[in-house]
Amino acid sequence: MAIDSMKANRALEVSTLSLNNTFQKAASGKRINKASDDAAGLAIAMSLQNLEVELGQGTRNAYDAQSVINVAQGAYNSLGEIATRQAELATQAANGIYNDAQRANINQEAQALAEEAQRIQATTQFNGMNVMSGQFQAQVGTDSSPNSQISVASQAPGVVSVDLSSAASARASLDSISNYSASLSQAQGNLGAAYSRLDTAIQNNNVSKENFTAARARIEDADMGEVAANLTKYSTQQKIGVQVLQQTMQSDSMKLNLLKKA
């Protein structure tokens, strides 16, 4: 093949390759479809995508932690209702107009409520985990540092000791119930603070994920106006290249025939 034909063929190969790459960008909507398009850009885009996925899972983890808190809060509400009823019974039993037999009946209900409080604390679970004792770490971030975790503590104060068999013991029980109710309020306050912190983490994760998605789009996504222009450009170059190659090959063939006749 003569030099002119070789040059024409090489030019045609370049325009065809460029056209194929442009077709790929048009079909995918991506500027980067393989490492050779932009190796550094692809590495950054993949890193950003990983962060997006991790933040999405972190947000779901935070929602799960809030579900645990909701279950615990329901149990604490029940314990609070029990304490309120026990306080009412203790106030009744502390009244001097009742006899021991009547106080025994009042005390029986109070003890039954204490047993129910014990049962609630022992059986309130989420995914097999008792939510009324101890704490757990909610993984809301993208690494292993403490900043990526939120501690949720739920430690019930146990069961209040109530004795309503006499007026004196009933009056003493009122103080015990009051202290127990204060402990319940503190535990609920701790859970409320954790819930609020999880809300903030969810909002922050969502904003960060949106920003990472936008950053990745700026790196990866193709400029469709530029792609359309390149489609026209490379398509035209390819057509011209084919015509030029045909002409040079015809010219080479004529030259070869002339040489044979000479």
Secondary structure in CASP SS format (residue, H / E / C, confidence):
PFRMAT SS
TARGET T0000
AUTHOR 0000-0000-0000
METHOD secondary structure of the structure
MODEL  1
M C 1.00
A C 1.00
I H 1.00
D H 1.00
S H 1.00
M H 1.00
K H 1.00
A H 1.00
N H 1.00
R H 1.00
A H 1.00
L H 1.00
E H 1.00
V H 1.00
S H 1.00
T H 1.00
L H 1.00
S H 1.00
L H 1.00
N H 1.00
N H 1.00
T H 1.00
F H 1.00
Q H 1.00
K H 1.00
A H 1.00
A H 1.00
S H 1.00
G C 1.00
K E 1.00
R C 1.00
I C 1.00
N C 1.00
K C 1.00
A C 1.00
S C 1.00
D C 1.00
D C 1.00
A H 1.00
A H 1.00
G H 1.00
L H 1.00
A H 1.00
I H 1.00
A H 1.00
M H 1.00
S H 1.00
L H 1.00
Q H 1.00
N H 1.00
L H 1.00
E H 1.00
V H 1.00
E H 1.00
L H 1.00
G H 1.00
Q H 1.00
G H 1.00
T H 1.00
R H 1.00
N H 1.00
A H 1.00
Y H 1.00
D H 1.00
A H 1.00
Q H 1.00
S H 1.00
V H 1.00
I H 1.00
N H 1.00
V H 1.00
A H 1.00
Q H 1.00
G H 1.00
A H 1.00
Y H 1.00
N H 1.00
S H 1.00
L H 1.00
G H 1.00
E H 1.00
I H 1.00
A H 1.00
T H 1.00
R H 1.00
Q H 1.00
A H 1.00
E H 1.00
L H 1.00
A H 1.00
T H 1.00
Q H 1.00
A H 1.00
A C 1.00
N C 1.00
G C 1.00
I C 1.00
Y C 1.00
N C 1.00
D H 1.00
A H 1.00
Q H 1.00
R H 1.00
A H 1.00
N H 1.00
I H 1.00
N H 1.00
Q H 1.00
E H 1.00
A H 1.00
Q H 1.00
A H 1.00
L H 1.00
A H 1.00
E H 1.00
E H 1.00
A H 1.00
Q H 1.00
R H 1.00
I H 1.00
Q H 1.00
A H 1.00
T H 1.00
T C 1.00
Q E 1.00
F E 1.00
N C 1.00
G C 1.00
M E 1.00
N E 1.00
V C 1.00
M C 1.00
S C 1.00
G C 1.00
Q E 1.00
F E 1.00
Q E 1.00
A E 1.00
Q E 1.00
V C 1.00
G C 1.00
T C 1.00
D C 1.00
S C 1.00
S C 1.00
P H 1.00
N H 1.00
S H 1.00
Q E 1.00
I E 1.00
S E 1.00
V E 1.00
A E 1.00
S C 1.00
Q C 1.00
A C 1.00
P C 1.00
G C 1.00
V C 1.00
V C 1.00
S C 1.00
V C 1.00
D C 1.00
L C 1.00
S C 1.00
S C 1.00
A H 1.00
A H 1.00
S H 1.00
A H 1.00
R H 1.00
A H 1.00
S H 1.00
L H 1.00
D H 1.00
S H 1.00
I H 1.00
S H 1.00
N H 1.00
Y H 1.00
S H 1.00
A H 1.00
S H 1.00
L H 1.00
S H 1.00
Q H 1.00
A H 1.00
Q H 1.00
G H 1.00
N H 1.00
L H 1.00
G H 1.00
A H 1.00
A H 1.00
Y H 1.00
S H 1.00
R H 1.00
L H 1.00
D H 1.00
T H 1.00
A H 1.00
I H 1.00
Q H 1.00
N H 1.00
N H 1.00
N H 1.00
V H 1.00
S H 1.00
K H 1.00
E H 1.00
N H 1.00
F H 1.00
T H 1.00
A H 1.00
A H 1.00
R H 1.00
A H 1.00
R H 1.00
I H 1.00
E H 1.00
D E 1.00
A C 1.00
D C 1.00
M H 1.00
G H 1.00
E H 1.00
V H 1.00
A H 1.00
A H 1.00
N H 1.00
L H 1.00
T H 1.00
K H 1.00
Y H 1.00
S H 1.00
T H 1.00
Q H 1.00
Q H 1.00
K H 1.00
I H 1.00
G H 1.00
V H 1.00
Q H 1.00
V H 1.00
L H 1.00
Q H 1.00
Q H 1.00
T H 1.00
M H 1.00
Q H 1.00
S H 1.00
D H 1.00
S H 1.00
M H 1.00
K H 1.00
L H 1.00
N H 1.00
L H 1.00
L H 1.00
K H 1.00
K H 1.00
A C 1.00
END
